[in-house]
């Protein structure tokens, strides 16, 4: 079972003076799914069939992962500390259990972040989530099909109190700073040698509708010349033109080409939205990234949460931070299997 990190154990916190609904309004509540739901696809890197199950969870559970192919292993709560270094995907590792990890979680996390799903048990029967359509659209469809329900507990949001930055290679950086609105604003820039990508920038205020309209469709991308070396390392074995955008110099090899001229930077923003949700809570602040990736995004989260001078919780009630539940027993109710759903079947691989 995951040990609770120190930064998540305050006994009190100061009430922030930020724009918020009038005092007589009920505070935002924690959420989970109305129904359990599952789907089947292939892992982007393993190429193996994998089943994903999303199961409603009680308040204060947080986002928890569990490997069904490893009998007897408990679920573990997602925190920045359980993310291990991987340049190609966001990988969560169960604390104290060597080799028990789950990869490529960022696209699902991005959809959960945008939909403000706070509590969920995420079960998978392999070491990687299914890639589905290579973006967040199918995950968003699953969440909408399952529905969202409010729980009887106030929602907590991490407010950034002062700027924190981390540096990467070749000028890359990621930064979180305060923002007066109480929302998460993101701006991101990339610079790739391929003329089809080049320099691109994008900015967004995170909310479900703009995420669904402007970000969710953006696919993971790869340079064509990198595919053979990746295959030689046993990676990207499940990648196809159905679930990845393949760039060759000045054009995309996919039928129909890019969905937007700046699809690549939009996907990088999708990744950042998912990576930032590894905090386990929503964020209030301004995120800025330049040539950032999964490892640098996680490094930024750890830097922010390493000191209580950098952040504090926004909450309208409850003086104590909700701690993760122990010995959770989550029962599936009204599962909604969607393997045969025509609405997303076309975006699944042949393993669906």
SULFENTA-V730578 format. One record per residue. OMEGA is omega in whole degrees, 0 to 359 (* if undefined). NEAR is the number of other ideal C-beta (glycine too) atoms within 8 Angstrom. Layout:
BEGIN
omega & near
OMEGA & NEAR
OMEGA & NEAR
END
This chain:
BEGIN
omega & near
185 & 6
174 & 10
184 & 6
180 & 7
187 & 9
185 & 4
181 & 7
183 & 10
176 & 9
176 & 9
176 & 5
172 & 6
180 & 9
175 & 5
182 & 5
175 & 7
181 & 3
175 & 9
180 & 5
180 & 6
180 & 4
188 & 4
183 & 3
179 & 3
179 & 6
180 & 3
177 & 10
182 & 5
170 & 11
183 & 12
168 & 12
177 & 16
175 & 15
185 & 8
169 & 11
181 & 14
177 & 14
178 & 12
182 & 16
179 & 12
177 & 14
174 & 14
181 & 17
185 & 15
182 & 14
185 & 12
182 & 7
174 & 9
181 & 8
177 & 16
178 & 11
178 & 14
178 & 13
189 & 14
179 & 12
182 & 13
181 & 11
176 & 10
177 & 11
176 & 11
187 & 15
177 & 10
184 & 14
179 & 14
177 & 14
177 & 12
180 & 14
180 & 9
177 & 6
186 & 7
176 & 4
180 & 3
182 & 9
173 & 5
176 & 9
184 & 13
179 & 12
172 & 12
177 & 11
183 & 10
181 & 7
177 & 13
180 & 10
187 & 8
177 & 5
184 & 10
188 & 6
182 & 6
173 & 12
187 & 16
177 & 12
181 & 15
179 & 10
181 & 13
176 & 9
181 & 4
185 & 8
177 & 3
180 & 4
183 & 9
178 & 10
187 & 12
175 & 14
182 & 13
191 & 15
183 & 13
175 & 18
180 & 13
179 & 16
179 & 18
178 & 14
179 & 13
181 & 13
181 & 16
180 & 10
173 & 10
187 & 12
188 & 14
184 & 15
170 & 15
183 & 14
182 & 15
181 & 13
184 & 15
175 & 8
185 & 11
183 & 8
174 & 15
176 & 13
182 & 14
181 & 17
184 & 14
176 & 12
179 & 12
181 & 13
186 & 15
181 & 10
176 & 13
178 & 13
177 & 14
179 & 10
181 & 13
179 & 14
178 & 7
180 & 10
181 & 13
180 & 8
178 & 12
179 & 9
179 & 7
185 & 12
178 & 5
181 & 10
179 & 11
178 & 13
180 & 10
178 & 12
177 & 14
178 & 15
186 & 17
179 & 8
184 & 8
175 & 8
181 & 12
172 & 8
183 & 11
175 & 5
181 & 13
174 & 4
176 & 5
180 & 7
176 & 12
174 & 13
187 & 16
170 & 13
183 & 13
178 & 11
174 & 10
192 & 12
187 & 6
184 & 8
178 & 11
175 & 9
176 & 12
182 & 13
171 & 15
189 & 12
177 & 16
177 & 11
179 & 13
181 & 6
180 & 7
183 & 2
180 & 10
179 & 6
180 & 11
179 & 10
178 & 8
180 & 6
177 & 10
178 & 9
179 & 10
185 & 7
166 & 12
189 & 9
172 & 12
187 & 8
187 & 8
176 & 6
176 & 11
181 & 17
184 & 10
194 & 7
188 & 7
192 & 16
184 & 14
188 & 9
188 & 13
171 & 13
186 & 12
182 & 11
172 & 13
183 & 9
183 & 9
179 & 6
186 & 8
181 & 12
176 & 7
178 & 7
178 & 10
180 & 10
177 & 6
182 & 6
182 & 6
178 & 8
182 & 11
178 & 9
182 & 14
176 & 10
175 & 7
176 & 8
184 & 7
179 & 15
176 & 14
183 & 14
184 & 13
173 & 15
179 & 11
187 & 7
181 & 6
176 & 8
181 & 10
182 & 8
173 & 9
182 & 4
177 & 4
180 & 6
178 & 10
171 & 7
178 & 7
180 & 4
181 & 8
184 & 14
179 & 15
176 & 13
177 & 14
177 & 14
176 & 12
175 & 14
178 & 16
181 & 15
178 & 14
177 & 16
181 & 17
181 & 14
179 & 13
173 & 13
172 & 15
182 & 11
180 & 10
172 & 9
182 & 11
171 & 13
182 & 14
180 & 12
176 & 12
176 & 15
180 & 11
175 & 16
182 & 11
181 & 12
179 & 14
185 & 10
184 & 13
182 & 10
177 & 14
179 & 15
177 & 14
178 & 10
179 & 15
181 & 13
179 & 10
180 & 10
187 & 11
180 & 13
181 & 7
178 & 5
173 & 7
183 & 5
189 & 12
169 & 10
183 & 10
166 & 12
176 & 12
181 & 12
179 & 6
179 & 5
183 & 7
183 & 5
177 & 7
178 & 9
178 & 9
181 & 8
178 & 10
176 & 8
179 & 5
182 & 5
173 & 11
185 & 4
181 & 10
179 & 4
178 & 7
176 & 7
180 & 5
180 & 9
178 & 10
185 & 8
181 & 11
184 & 8
181 & 6
182 & 8
185 & 6
180 & 5
184 & 14
181 & 10
181 & 5
179 & 10
177 & 14
181 & 13
180 & 4
183 & 9
* & 9
END
